[in-house]
């Protein structure tokens, strides 16, 4: 057994042994051992806060463990950092996208590949990123001269993935994909997963982190389950099924259900309407309305238009009509310099104030109640919002919206990067709130979530091309409406 273990360390692209990392009293890693062999895809799963992002930071050189060692190709890495990791072919696609929004795609490529300097670097960089985009996402239609800030979140995710697999002299050997399909529709996700399999077949290695468990089960060769900073299960992927994987993660949630919540008031009054291109949009009191179709075809634009039409000007309304849950939390969701509590309470300060002053006791009481209701993993709400994992940041945004009195909740793919257990709890909250008369308008890139809605509007090329309701809300009808009439 020991000899085999030593052989694995010698062959592994990266081997982490006994890694321990603590942030104050929180043990982010508590003796984690993980090895990644050439030509394999390792699925890494666990609830938000399980330690996945921390072990990724150790592997990509961004964090030195307080205890434990890192080995690469059998050599112990005494000074293992980001540059050393890159020199060994380690690449990472972060859940929080890391591209510079004020630079073009070509300029971001130059930042990633430091060897591209000198005369004519723009042309060389353009060829490198275009070649990789074509390989991962055939027919992508993205111009490499575009500014990243002008791209949709799906396009930014596509560029970041293509950058990770690109080769400017030092080929990628280990690509870490942290929720890589969170903003991609089904067709783009399939293209990416197909490329991962080609990369693995050619001898490359991948660490694949995703809360979309069927992607892990279909793609990974070996699955590692983490919980509370430890590895609690590790075995070949074929020895897991969906139920067993959820059970290993320690989820208290029941298995996902495809049953849609039923609106108690089928003849409820129309609370919102919009003259969108194609089929007019309407929503009734207590309905859960889904927006579907390929990513970037007008769903987010409709949500923004609805919010603008029903919001006040710069002065907040005492009784807001709409509230918004952002999907791109770093761009238009969190206030990065603020605490978790202030990020939560900013949308409902009027309910916690007297004579213009915030009642801190009431703010803390409400924040603590929502922390427990939606299980935000933090020892102290006064910690900075960026101390949370990405999924827990998203929970704060969701709690912020639901804590308001707004009768309409607009949701722009709000469950990105949130674990399966929390998703089920949030779905239950949505059903409960809808039953009490709240209206939800929900754009999601996950088909299972769209199929939970009462009615669904399908988008194509900026137009609403189909309206589905009742038993017609299913994957086959949504896909058909998404592609109908396209080449």
C-alpha positions as a Markdown table, in Angstrom:
| # | Residue | x | y | z |
|---|---|---|---|---|
| 1 | Unk | 0.0 | 0.0 | 0.0 |
| 2 | Unk | 2.8 | 2.4 | 0.9 |
| 3 | Unk | 4.8 | 1.6 | -2.2 |
| 4 | Unk | 1.7 | 2.2 | -4.4 |
| 5 | Unk | 1.1 | 5.5 | -2.6 |
| 6 | Unk | 4.7 | 6.6 | -3.2 |
| 7 | Unk | 4.4 | 5.6 | -6.9 |
| 8 | Unk | 1.2 | 7.8 | -7.1 |
| 9 | Unk | 3.1 | 10.8 | -5.7 |
| 10 | Unk | 5.9 | 10.3 | -8.2 |
| 11 | Unk | 3.5 | 10.2 | -11.1 |
| 12 | Unk | 1.0 | 12.8 | -10.0 |
| 13 | Unk | 1.0 | 16.2 | -11.7 |
| 14 | Unk | 0.1 | 17.7 | -8.3 |
| 15 | Unk | 0.0 | 15.8 | -4.9 |
| 16 | Unk | -1.1 | 17.5 | -1.7 |
| 17 | Unk | -0.5 | 15.6 | 1.5 |
| 18 | Unk | -2.0 | 16.5 | 4.9 |
| 19 | Unk | -2.8 | 20.1 | 4.1 |
| 20 | Unk | -4.1 | 22.2 | 7.0 |
| 21 | Unk | -5.3 | 25.8 | 6.6 |
| 22 | Unk | -7.0 | 27.9 | 9.3 |
| 23 | Unk | -8.6 | 31.3 | 9.2 |
| 24 | Unk | -8.9 | 32.3 | 12.8 |
| 25 | Unk | -11.0 | 29.7 | 14.5 |
| 26 | Unk | -12.3 | 28.3 | 11.2 |
| 27 | Unk | -10.5 | 25.2 | 9.9 |
| 28 | Unk | -10.8 | 25.6 | 6.1 |
| 29 | Unk | -8.7 | 22.5 | 5.5 |
| 30 | Unk | -8.1 | 19.9 | 8.2 |
| 31 | Unk | -5.5 | 17.4 | 6.9 |
| 32 | Unk | -6.5 | 17.1 | 3.2 |
| 33 | Unk | -4.7 | 14.7 | 0.9 |
| 34 | Unk | -5.4 | 14.9 | -2.8 |
| 35 | Unk | -3.5 | 13.6 | -5.9 |
| 36 | Unk | -4.2 | 14.3 | -9.5 |
| 37 | Unk | -2.8 | 11.9 | -12.0 |
| 38 | Unk | -2.1 | 12.5 | -15.7 |
| 39 | Unk | -5.1 | 11.7 | -18.0 |
| 40 | Unk | -7.8 | 11.8 | -15.4 |
| 41 | Unk | -10.7 | 14.1 | -14.4 |
| 42 | Unk | -11.1 | 14.4 | -10.7 |
| 43 | Unk | -14.6 | 15.6 | -9.6 |
| 44 | Unk | -14.5 | 17.7 | -6.4 |
| 45 | Unk | -17.8 | 18.1 | -4.7 |
| 46 | Unk | -19.2 | 19.4 | -1.3 |
| 47 | Unk | -21.5 | 22.0 | 0.1 |
| 48 | Unk | -20.5 | 25.7 | 0.1 |
| 49 | Unk | -17.8 | 26.1 | 2.7 |
| 50 | Unk | -16.6 | 22.5 | 2.5 |
| 51 | Unk | -13.1 | 23.6 | 1.6 |
| 52 | Unk | -13.1 | 23.2 | -2.1 |
| 53 | Unk | -11.9 | 26.7 | -2.9 |
| 54 | Unk | -9.2 | 26.5 | -0.3 |
| 55 | Unk | -7.7 | 23.3 | -1.7 |
| 56 | Unk | -7.9 | 24.8 | -5.2 |
| 57 | Unk | -5.9 | 27.8 | -3.9 |
| 58 | Unk | -3.3 | 25.4 | -2.5 |
| 59 | Unk | -3.0 | 23.6 | -5.8 |
| 60 | Unk | -2.8 | 26.7 | -8.0 |
| 61 | Unk | -0.2 | 28.3 | -5.7 |
| 62 | Unk | -2.3 | 31.1 | -4.4 |
| 63 | Unk | -2.2 | 29.8 | -0.8 |
| 64 | Unk | 0.6 | 28.1 | 1.2 |
| 65 | Unk | -0.8 | 25.5 | 3.6 |
| 66 | Unk | 0.0 | 26.0 | 7.3 |
| 67 | Unk | 0.8 | 22.3 | 7.5 |
| 68 | Unk | 1.4 | 19.7 | 4.8 |
| 69 | Unk | 3.4 | 19.4 | 1.6 |
| 70 | Unk | 2.8 | 20.0 | -2.1 |
| 71 | Unk | 4.6 | 17.7 | -4.6 |
| 72 | Unk | 4.7 | 18.0 | -8.4 |
| 73 | Unk | 6.0 | 15.2 | -10.6 |
| 74 | Unk | 7.6 | 13.6 | -7.6 |
| 75 | Unk | 9.5 | 16.8 | -6.5 |
| 76 | Unk | 8.6 | 18.5 | -3.2 |
| 77 | Unk | 7.8 | 22.1 | -3.8 |
| 78 | Unk | 9.4 | 24.2 | -1.1 |
| 79 | Unk | 8.5 | 27.6 | -2.7 |
| 80 | Unk | 5.3 | 26.7 | -4.5 |
| 81 | Unk | 3.4 | 29.8 | -5.6 |
| 82 | Unk | 1.3 | 31.0 | -8.5 |
| 83 | Unk | 4.3 | 31.4 | -10.9 |
| 84 | Unk | 5.6 | 28.0 | -10.1 |
| 85 | Unk | 2.2 | 26.4 | -10.6 |
| 86 | Unk | 1.8 | 28.1 | -14.0 |
| 87 | Unk | 5.3 | 27.0 | -15.0 |
| 88 | Unk | 4.1 | 23.4 | -14.3 |
| 89 | Unk | 1.1 | 23.8 | -16.5 |
| 90 | Unk | -1.5 | 24.4 | -13.8 |
| 91 | Unk | -4.4 | 26.6 | -15.0 |
| 92 | Unk | -7.5 | 27.7 | -13.1 |
| 93 | Unk | -11.0 | 28.9 | -14.2 |
| 94 | Unk | -12.4 | 30.7 | -11.1 |
| 95 | Unk | -16.0 | 30.7 | -10.0 |
| 96 | Unk | -15.5 | 34.4 | -9.6 |
| 97 | Unk | -14.4 | 35.3 | -13.1 |
| 98 | Unk | -11.0 | 37.0 | -13.0 |
| 99 | Unk | -10.7 | 38.8 | -16.4 |
| 100 | Unk | -10.0 | 42.5 | -16.4 |
| 101 | Unk | -13.2 | 44.1 | -17.7 |
| 102 | Unk | -11.6 | 47.3 | -19.0 |
| 103 | Unk | -9.2 | 45.4 | -21.3 |
| 104 | Unk | -9.9 | 43.6 | -24.5 |
| 105 | Unk | -9.9 | 39.8 | -24.8 |
| 106 | Unk | -6.5 | 40.0 | -26.6 |
| 107 | Unk | -5.1 | 42.2 | -23.8 |
| 108 | Unk | -6.3 | 39.7 | -21.2 |
| 109 | Unk | -4.6 | 36.9 | -23.1 |
| 110 | Unk | -1.4 | 38.9 | -22.9 |
| 111 | Unk | -1.8 | 39.1 | -19.1 |
| 112 | Unk | -2.3 | 35.4 | -18.8 |
| 113 | Unk | 0.6 | 34.5 | -21.1 |
| 114 | Unk | 3.6 | 36.6 | -20.0 |
| 115 | Unk | 5.8 | 35.3 | -22.8 |
| 116 | Unk | 3.7 | 37.1 | -25.4 |
| 117 | Unk | 5.6 | 40.4 | -25.2 |
| 118 | Unk | 7.5 | 42.1 | -28.0 |
| 119 | Unk | 6.7 | 43.3 | -31.5 |
| 120 | Unk | 3.5 | 41.9 | -32.9 |
| 121 | Unk | 2.2 | 40.4 | -29.6 |
| 122 | Unk | -1.4 | 41.4 | -30.3 |
| 123 | Unk | -1.5 | 39.3 | -33.5 |
| 124 | Unk | 0.0 | 36.3 | -31.7 |
| 125 | Unk | -2.3 | 36.7 | -28.7 |
| 126 | Unk | -5.3 | 36.9 | -31.0 |
| 127 | Unk | -4.4 | 33.7 | -32.8 |
| 128 | Unk | -3.9 | 31.9 | -29.5 |
| 129 | Unk | -7.2 | 32.8 | -27.9 |
| 130 | Unk | -9.1 | 32.4 | -31.2 |
| 131 | Unk | -7.7 | 29.0 | -31.7 |
| 132 | Unk | -8.7 | 27.9 | -28.2 |
| 133 | Unk | -12.2 | 29.5 | -28.5 |
| 134 | Unk | -12.7 | 27.6 | -31.7 |
| 135 | Unk | -11.6 | 24.3 | -30.2 |
| 136 | Unk | -13.7 | 24.6 | -27.0 |
| 137 | Unk | -16.8 | 26.5 | -28.4 |
| 138 | Unk | -17.1 | 25.9 | -32.1 |
| 139 | Unk | -19.2 | 28.6 | -33.7 |
| 140 | Unk | -18.9 | 30.9 | -30.7 |
| 141 | Unk | -19.0 | 34.2 | -32.7 |
| 142 | Unk | -16.9 | 36.2 | -30.2 |
| 143 | Unk | -14.5 | 38.8 | -31.6 |
| 144 | Unk | -11.2 | 38.7 | -29.8 |
| 145 | Unk | -10.9 | 42.5 | -30.1 |
| 146 | Unk | -14.0 | 43.1 | -27.9 |
| 147 | Unk | -13.7 | 44.7 | -24.4 |
| 148 | Unk | -14.4 | 42.1 | -21.7 |
| 149 | Unk | -16.7 | 44.5 | -19.9 |
| 150 | Unk | -19.0 | 44.6 | -23.0 |
| 151 | Unk | -19.4 | 40.8 | -23.0 |
| 152 | Unk | -22.3 | 38.9 | -21.4 |
| 153 | Unk | -21.5 | 36.8 | -18.3 |
| 154 | Unk | -21.7 | 33.7 | -20.5 |
| 155 | Unk | -19.3 | 35.1 | -23.0 |
| 156 | Unk | -16.9 | 36.1 | -20.3 |
| 157 | Unk | -17.0 | 32.5 | -18.9 |
| 158 | Unk | -16.4 | 31.1 | -22.3 |
| 159 | Unk | -13.3 | 33.4 | -22.8 |
| 160 | Unk | -11.9 | 32.4 | -19.3 |
| 161 | Unk | -12.4 | 28.7 | -20.1 |
| 162 | Unk | -10.7 | 29.1 | -23.5 |
| 163 | Unk | -7.8 | 31.0 | -21.9 |
| 164 | Unk | -7.2 | 28.2 | -19.4 |
| 165 | Unk | -6.9 | 25.6 | -22.2 |
| 166 | Unk | -4.8 | 27.9 | -24.5 |
| 167 | Unk | -1.2 | 27.3 | -25.3 |
| 168 | Unk | 1.4 | 30.1 | -25.7 |
| 169 | Unk | 4.5 | 27.8 | -25.3 |
| 170 | Unk | 3.8 | 26.2 | -22.0 |
| 171 | Unk | 0.8 | 23.8 | -22.5 |
| 172 | Unk | -1.9 | 23.3 | -19.9 |
| 173 | Unk | -1.3 | 20.0 | -18.0 |
| 174 | Unk | -3.8 | 20.5 | -15.2 |
| 175 | Unk | -6.9 | 22.7 | -15.6 |
| 176 | Unk | -9.0 | 23.5 | -12.5 |
| 177 | Unk | -12.6 | 24.2 | -13.5 |
| 178 | Unk | -14.6 | 25.9 | -10.6 |
| 179 | Unk | -18.3 | 25.9 | -11.5 |
| 180 | Unk | -17.3 | 26.3 | -15.2 |
| 181 | Unk | -20.9 | 25.9 | -16.6 |
| 182 | Unk | -22.7 | 28.1 | -14.0 |
| 183 | Unk | -23.5 | 30.8 | -16.7 |
| 184 | Unk | -23.6 | 28.6 | -19.8 |
| 185 | Unk | -26.7 | 27.2 | -21.3 |
| 186 | Unk | -27.1 | 23.5 | -22.1 |
| 187 | Unk | -25.5 | 23.6 | -25.5 |
| 188 | Unk | -22.5 | 25.6 | -24.5 |
| 189 | Unk | -22.0 | 23.4 | -21.4 |
| 190 | Unk | -22.1 | 20.3 | -23.6 |
| 191 | Unk | -19.4 | 21.8 | -25.9 |
| 192 | Unk | -17.2 | 22.5 | -22.9 |
| 193 | Unk | -17.6 | 19.0 | -21.4 |
| 194 | Unk | -16.8 | 17.4 | -24.8 |
| 195 | Unk | -13.6 | 19.4 | -24.9 |
| 196 | Unk | -12.7 | 18.3 | -21.3 |
| 197 | Unk | -13.1 | 14.7 | -22.4 |
| 198 | Unk | -10.8 | 15.3 | -25.5 |
| 199 | Unk | -8.2 | 17.0 | -23.2 |
| 200 | Unk | -8.3 | 14.1 | -20.8 |
| 201 | Unk | -8.0 | 11.6 | -23.6 |
| 202 | Unk | -4.9 | 13.4 | -24.9 |
| 203 | Unk | -3.2 | 13.0 | -21.4 |
| 204 | Unk | -4.3 | 16.3 | -19.7 |
| 205 | Unk | -5.8 | 16.4 | -16.2 |
| 206 | Unk | -8.8 | 18.3 | -14.9 |
| 207 | Unk | -10.2 | 19.1 | -11.4 |
| 208 | Unk | -13.9 | 19.7 | -12.0 |
| 209 | Unk | -15.9 | 21.4 | -9.3 |
| 210 | Unk | -19.7 | 21.7 | -9.9 |
| 211 | Unk | -22.9 | 21.6 | -8.0 |
| 212 | Unk | -24.6 | 20.2 | -11.1 |
| 213 | Unk | -24.1 | 16.7 | -10.1 |
| 214 | Unk | -25.0 | 14.9 | -13.3 |
| 215 | Unk | -22.1 | 16.8 | -15.0 |
| 216 | Unk | -19.7 | 15.4 | -12.3 |
| 217 | Unk | -21.1 | 11.9 | -12.7 |
| 218 | Unk | -20.9 | 12.0 | -16.5 |
| 219 | Unk | -17.4 | 13.6 | -16.8 |
| 220 | Unk | -15.2 | 12.6 | -13.8 |
| 221 | Unk | -13.1 | 9.5 | -13.6 |
| 222 | Unk | -12.8 | 9.8 | -9.8 |
| 223 | Unk | -14.9 | 11.8 | -7.3 |
| 224 | Unk | -13.6 | 13.4 | -4.1 |
| 225 | Unk | -16.2 | 14.5 | -1.6 |
| 226 | Unk | -15.3 | 17.2 | 1.0 |
| 227 | Unk | -17.1 | 18.3 | 4.1 |
| 228 | Unk | -16.0 | 20.7 | 6.8 |
| 229 | Unk | -12.4 | 20.9 | 5.4 |
| 230 | Unk | -11.9 | 17.2 | 5.1 |
| 231 | Unk | -12.1 | 14.5 | 2.4 |
| 232 | Unk | -15.0 | 12.3 | 3.6 |
| 233 | Unk | -15.3 | 10.0 | 0.5 |
| 234 | Unk | -13.2 | 9.2 | -2.5 |
| 235 | Unk | -13.8 | 6.5 | -5.1 |
| 236 | Unk | -14.2 | 5.9 | -8.9 |
| 237 | Unk | -17.1 | 7.9 | -10.4 |
| 238 | Unk | -18.9 | 4.8 | -11.6 |
| 239 | Unk | -19.3 | 3.7 | -7.9 |
| 240 | Unk | -21.5 | 6.8 | -7.2 |
| 241 | Unk | -25.0 | 7.6 | -8.3 |
| 242 | Unk | -26.9 | 10.9 | -7.7 |
| 243 | Unk | -28.4 | 9.8 | -4.5 |
| 244 | Unk | -25.2 | 8.3 | -3.1 |
| 245 | Unk | -23.3 | 11.5 | -4.0 |
| 246 | Unk | -25.8 | 13.7 | -2.2 |
| 247 | Unk | -25.7 | 11.3 | 0.8 |
| 248 | Unk | -21.9 | 11.4 | 0.9 |
| 249 | Unk | -22.0 | 15.2 | 0.9 |
| 250 | Unk | -24.2 | 15.0 | 4.0 |
| 251 | Unk | -27.1 | 16.9 | 2.5 |
| 252 | Unk | -30.2 | 17.0 | 4.6 |
| 253 | Unk | -32.2 | 17.8 | 1.5 |
| 254 | Unk | -34.6 | 15.4 | -0.1 |
| 255 | Unk | -34.0 | 14.3 | -3.6 |
| 256 | Unk | -34.8 | 16.9 | -6.2 |
| 257 | Unk | -38.3 | 16.9 | -7.5 |
| 258 | Unk | -39.6 | 18.0 | -10.8 |
| 259 | Unk | -43.0 | 18.8 | -9.4 |
| 260 | Unk | -44.0 | 22.4 | -10.1 |
| 261 | Unk | -45.5 | 24.5 | -7.4 |
| 262 | Unk | -49.2 | 25.1 | -8.1 |
| 263 | Unk | -50.5 | 28.6 | -8.1 |
| 264 | Unk | -53.4 | 28.8 | -5.6 |
| 265 | Unk | -55.1 | 31.6 | -7.6 |
| 266 | Unk | -55.3 | 30.5 | -11.2 |
| 267 | Unk | -57.4 | 33.5 | -12.0 |
| 268 | Unk | -55.2 | 35.9 | -10.0 |
| 269 | Unk | -54.9 | 39.4 | -11.4 |
| 270 | Unk | -52.0 | 40.4 | -13.7 |
| 271 | Unk | -49.4 | 42.2 | -11.6 |
| 272 | Unk | -46.9 | 42.8 | -14.3 |
| 273 | Unk | -46.9 | 43.1 | -18.1 |
| 274 | Unk | -44.4 | 44.1 | -20.7 |
| 275 | Unk | -44.6 | 44.5 | -24.5 |
| 276 | Unk | -41.6 | 42.4 | -25.3 |
| 277 | Unk | -40.6 | 41.5 | -28.9 |
| 278 | Unk | -42.7 | 38.5 | -30.0 |
| 279 | Unk | -45.2 | 37.2 | -27.5 |
| 280 | Unk | -46.2 | 39.8 | -24.8 |
| 281 | Unk | -45.0 | 39.1 | -21.3 |
| 282 | Unk | -47.4 | 38.9 | -18.3 |
| 283 | Unk | -47.2 | 37.7 | -14.7 |
| 284 | Unk | -49.9 | 37.1 | -12.2 |
| 285 | Unk | -49.9 | 37.4 | -8.4 |
| 286 | Unk | -48.4 | 34.3 | -6.8 |
| 287 | Unk | -47.0 | 32.9 | -10.1 |
| 288 | Unk | -43.5 | 31.6 | -10.6 |
| 289 | Unk | -42.5 | 32.6 | -14.2 |
| 290 | Unk | -39.5 | 31.0 | -15.9 |
| 291 | Unk | -37.4 | 32.6 | -18.6 |
| 292 | Unk | -35.7 | 30.0 | -20.8 |
| 293 | Unk | -33.8 | 29.6 | -24.0 |
| 294 | Unk | -30.1 | 29.9 | -25.0 |
| 295 | Unk | -28.0 | 32.2 | -22.8 |
| 296 | Unk | -27.7 | 35.8 | -24.0 |
| 297 | Unk | -30.9 | 35.8 | -26.0 |
| 298 | Unk | -32.6 | 38.6 | -24.1 |
| 299 | Unk | -33.6 | 37.1 | -20.7 |
| 300 | Unk | -31.5 | 39.4 | -18.6 |
| 301 | Unk | -32.5 | 42.4 | -20.7 |
| 302 | Unk | -36.1 | 41.7 | -20.0 |
| 303 | Unk | -35.4 | 41.5 | -16.2 |
| 304 | Unk | -33.6 | 44.8 | -16.3 |
| 305 | Unk | -36.4 | 46.4 | -18.3 |
| 306 | Unk | -39.0 | 45.2 | -15.8 |
| 307 | Unk | -36.9 | 46.5 | -12.9 |
| 308 | Unk | -36.4 | 49.9 | -14.5 |
| 309 | Unk | -40.1 | 50.2 | -15.4 |
| 310 | Unk | -41.2 | 49.4 | -11.8 |
| 311 | Unk | -38.5 | 51.1 | -9.8 |
| 312 | Unk | -38.3 | 54.7 | -8.6 |
| 313 | Unk | -35.6 | 57.0 | -9.6 |
| 314 | Unk | -32.4 | 57.3 | -7.5 |
| 315 | Unk | -34.4 | 57.8 | -4.3 |
| 316 | Unk | -35.4 | 54.4 | -2.9 |
| 317 | Unk | -39.1 | 53.8 | -2.4 |
| 318 | Unk | -40.5 | 53.1 | 1.0 |
| 319 | Unk | -42.6 | 50.2 | -0.4 |
| 320 | Unk | -40.6 | 48.9 | -3.4 |
| 321 | Unk | -42.6 | 47.1 | -6.1 |
| 322 | Unk | -39.7 | 45.0 | -7.3 |
| 323 | Unk | -36.5 | 43.5 | -5.9 |
| 324 | Unk | -33.6 | 42.0 | -7.9 |
| 325 | Unk | -31.3 | 39.0 | -7.3 |
| 326 | Unk | -28.2 | 39.4 | -9.4 |
| 327 | Unk | -26.5 | 36.5 | -11.1 |
| 328 | Unk | -23.2 | 38.3 | -11.6 |
| 329 | Unk | -22.6 | 39.0 | -7.9 |
| 330 | Unk | -19.2 | 40.6 | -8.3 |
| 331 | Unk | -20.4 | 43.0 | -11.0 |
| 332 | Unk | -23.8 | 44.1 | -9.7 |
| 333 | Unk | -24.5 | 42.2 | -6.5 |
| 334 | Unk | -22.1 | 42.5 | -3.5 |
| 335 | Unk | -20.5 | 45.5 | -1.9 |
| 336 | Unk | -17.1 | 44.1 | -1.6 |
| 337 | Unk | -15.8 | 46.4 | 1.2 |
| 338 | Unk | -18.9 | 46.0 | 3.4 |
| 339 | Unk | -19.8 | 43.4 | 6.0 |
| 340 | Unk | -22.1 | 40.4 | 5.4 |
| 341 | Unk | -24.8 | 42.1 | 7.5 |
| 342 | Unk | -24.6 | 45.4 | 5.7 |
| 343 | Unk | -24.8 | 43.7 | 2.3 |
| 344 | Unk | -27.9 | 41.9 | 3.6 |
| 345 | Unk | -29.7 | 44.9 | 5.1 |
| 346 | Unk | -29.0 | 47.6 | 2.4 |
| 347 | Unk | -32.3 | 46.8 | 0.5 |
| 348 | Unk | -34.6 | 47.1 | 3.6 |
| 349 | Unk | -33.1 | 49.8 | 5.7 |
| 350 | Unk | -36.4 | 51.6 | 5.9 |
| 351 | Unk | -37.9 | 48.7 | 7.9 |
| 352 | Unk | -35.0 | 48.9 | 10.4 |
| 353 | Unk | -34.8 | 52.7 | 10.9 |
| 354 | Unk | -36.3 | 55.3 | 13.0 |
| 355 | Unk | -36.0 | 59.1 | 12.2 |
| 356 | Unk | -33.4 | 58.3 | 9.6 |
| 357 | Unk | -31.1 | 56.2 | 11.9 |
| 358 | Unk | -30.6 | 52.4 | 11.5 |
| 359 | Unk | -31.6 | 50.5 | 14.6 |
| 360 | Unk | -28.6 | 48.2 | 14.9 |
| 361 | Unk | -30.3 | 45.7 | 17.2 |
| 362 | Unk | -33.2 | 45.3 | 14.7 |
| 363 | Unk | -30.7 | 45.0 | 11.8 |
| 364 | Unk | -28.8 | 42.3 | 13.7 |
| 365 | Unk | -31.9 | 40.4 | 14.7 |
| 366 | Unk | -33.2 | 40.3 | 11.1 |
| 367 | Unk | -29.8 | 39.4 | 9.7 |
| 368 | Unk | -29.4 | 36.5 | 12.2 |
| 369 | Unk | -32.9 | 35.2 | 11.4 |
| 370 | Unk | -32.1 | 35.0 | 7.7 |
| 371 | Unk | -28.6 | 33.6 | 8.3 |
| 372 | Unk | -30.3 | 30.7 | 10.1 |
| 373 | Unk | -33.2 | 30.3 | 7.6 |
| 374 | Unk | -30.9 | 30.1 | 4.5 |
| 375 | Unk | -27.9 | 28.7 | 6.3 |
| 376 | Unk | -25.2 | 31.3 | 5.5 |
| 377 | Unk | -22.0 | 29.7 | 6.7 |
| 378 | Unk | -20.2 | 32.3 | 8.8 |
| 379 | Unk | -19.3 | 32.6 | 12.5 |
| 380 | Unk | -19.9 | 36.4 | 12.4 |
| 381 | Unk | -22.2 | 38.6 | 10.2 |
| 382 | Unk | -19.8 | 41.4 | 10.8 |
| 383 | Unk | -17.1 | 39.7 | 8.7 |
| 384 | Unk | -16.4 | 41.0 | 5.2 |
| 385 | Unk | -18.7 | 39.7 | 2.5 |
| 386 | Unk | -15.6 | 38.4 | 0.6 |
| 387 | Unk | -14.8 | 36.1 | 3.5 |
| 388 | Unk | -17.7 | 33.9 | 2.3 |
| 389 | Unk | -17.5 | 31.3 | -0.5 |
| 390 | Unk | -19.2 | 32.3 | -3.7 |
| 391 | Unk | -22.3 | 30.2 | -3.0 |
| 392 | Unk | -22.7 | 31.8 | 0.4 |
| 393 | Unk | -22.4 | 35.3 | -1.1 |
| 394 | Unk | -25.2 | 34.3 | -3.4 |
| 395 | Unk | -27.3 | 33.2 | -0.4 |
| 396 | Unk | -26.8 | 36.7 | 1.1 |
| 397 | Unk | -28.1 | 38.3 | -2.1 |
| 398 | Unk | -31.1 | 36.0 | -2.1 |
| 399 | Unk | -31.8 | 36.8 | 1.6 |
| 400 | Unk | -31.4 | 40.5 | 0.9 |
| 401 | Unk | -34.2 | 40.4 | -1.8 |
| 402 | Unk | -36.6 | 38.2 | 0.2 |
| 403 | Unk | -36.2 | 40.3 | 3.3 |
| 404 | Unk | -37.8 | 43.3 | 1.5 |
| 405 | Unk | -41.6 | 43.8 | 1.2 |
| 406 | Unk | -41.5 | 43.9 | -2.7 |
| 407 | Unk | -44.3 | 41.8 | -4.1 |
| 408 | Unk | -42.2 | 41.0 | -7.3 |
| 409 | Unk | -38.8 | 39.2 | -7.2 |
| 410 | Unk | -36.7 | 39.3 | -10.3 |
| 411 | Unk | -34.0 | 36.6 | -10.3 |
| 412 | Unk | -31.1 | 36.5 | -12.8 |
| 413 | Unk | -29.8 | 32.9 | -12.5 |
| 414 | Unk | -29.6 | 33.3 | -8.7 |
| 415 | Unk | -28.5 | 29.8 | -7.8 |
| 416 | Unk | -25.1 | 29.9 | -9.6 |
| 417 | Unk | -22.6 | 28.0 | -7.5 |
| 418 | Unk | -25.1 | 27.1 | -4.8 |
| 419 | Unk | -25.0 | 23.5 | -3.5 |
| 420 | Unk | -27.8 | 21.0 | -4.0 |
| 421 | Unk | -28.9 | 21.0 | -0.4 |
| 422 | Unk | -29.3 | 24.8 | -0.2 |
| 423 | Unk | -31.0 | 24.8 | -3.6 |
| 424 | Unk | -33.8 | 22.6 | -2.3 |
| 425 | Unk | -34.2 | 24.8 | 0.8 |
| 426 | Unk | -34.4 | 27.9 | -1.4 |
| 427 | Unk | -36.9 | 26.3 | -3.8 |
| 428 | Unk | -39.1 | 25.6 | -0.7 |
| 429 | Unk | -38.8 | 29.2 | 0.3 |
| 430 | Unk | -39.8 | 30.3 | -3.2 |
| 431 | Unk | -42.9 | 28.0 | -3.1 |
| 432 | Unk | -43.8 | 29.3 | 0.3 |
| 433 | Unk | -43.5 | 32.9 | -0.7 |
| 434 | Unk | -45.4 | 32.4 | -3.9 |
| 435 | Unk | -48.2 | 30.7 | -2.0 |
| 436 | Unk | -48.5 | 33.8 | 0.1 |
| 437 | Unk | -48.9 | 35.9 | -3.1 |
| 438 | Unk | -45.4 | 36.9 | -4.1 |
| 439 | Unk | -44.5 | 36.8 | -7.8 |
| 440 | Unk | -41.2 | 35.4 | -9.0 |
| 441 | Unk | -39.7 | 36.0 | -12.5 |
| 442 | Unk | -36.8 | 33.5 | -12.7 |
| 443 | Unk | -34.2 | 33.3 | -15.4 |
| 444 | Unk | -32.1 | 30.1 | -15.0 |
| 445 | Unk | -29.5 | 28.3 | -17.1 |
| 446 | Unk | -30.4 | 25.0 | -15.3 |
| 447 | Unk | -33.3 | 23.1 | -17.0 |
| 448 | Unk | -34.4 | 21.5 | -13.7 |
| 449 | Unk | -35.0 | 25.0 | -12.2 |
| 450 | Unk | -37.0 | 26.2 | -15.3 |
| 451 | Unk | -39.2 | 23.1 | -15.1 |
| 452 | Unk | -40.2 | 24.0 | -11.5 |
| 453 | Unk | -42.0 | 27.1 | -12.8 |
| 454 | Unk | -45.8 | 27.6 | -13.4 |
| 455 | Unk | -45.3 | 29.1 | -16.8 |
| 456 | Unk | -42.2 | 29.6 | -19.0 |
| 457 | Unk | -41.4 | 32.1 | -21.7 |
| 458 | Unk | -38.7 | 30.8 | -24.2 |
| 459 | Unk | -36.4 | 33.4 | -25.8 |
| 460 | Unk | -34.6 | 33.2 | -29.1 |
| 461 | Unk | -32.6 | 36.1 | -30.6 |
| 462 | Unk | -34.0 | 38.7 | -28.3 |
| 463 | Unk | -37.7 | 37.7 | -28.9 |
| 464 | Unk | -40.1 | 35.6 | -26.9 |
| 465 | Unk | -40.9 | 32.8 | -29.2 |
| 466 | Unk | -43.0 | 30.5 | -27.0 |
| 467 | Unk | -45.1 | 30.5 | -23.9 |
| 468 | Unk | -45.5 | 27.2 | -22.1 |
| 469 | Unk | -47.7 | 26.3 | -19.2 |
| 470 | Unk | -48.8 | 23.4 | -17.1 |
| 471 | Unk | -47.7 | 20.0 | -18.4 |
| 472 | Unk | -46.2 | 21.6 | -21.5 |
| 473 | Unk | -43.3 | 22.9 | -19.3 |
| 474 | Unk | -40.7 | 20.2 | -19.9 |
| 475 | Unk | -37.2 | 19.9 | -21.3 |
| 476 | Unk | -38.2 | 18.7 | -24.7 |
| 477 | Unk | -40.6 | 21.6 | -25.4 |
| 478 | Unk | -38.2 | 24.2 | -24.1 |
| 479 | Unk | -35.3 | 22.9 | -26.3 |
| 480 | Unk | -37.6 | 22.7 | -29.3 |
| 481 | Unk | -38.7 | 26.3 | -28.8 |
| 482 | Unk | -35.1 | 27.4 | -28.2 |
| 483 | Unk | -33.9 | 26.1 | -31.5 |
| 484 | Unk | -37.0 | 26.2 | -33.7 |
| 485 | Unk | -36.2 | 27.9 | -37.0 |
| 486 | Unk | -32.5 | 28.2 | -36.4 |
| 487 | Unk | -29.9 | 26.8 | -38.8 |
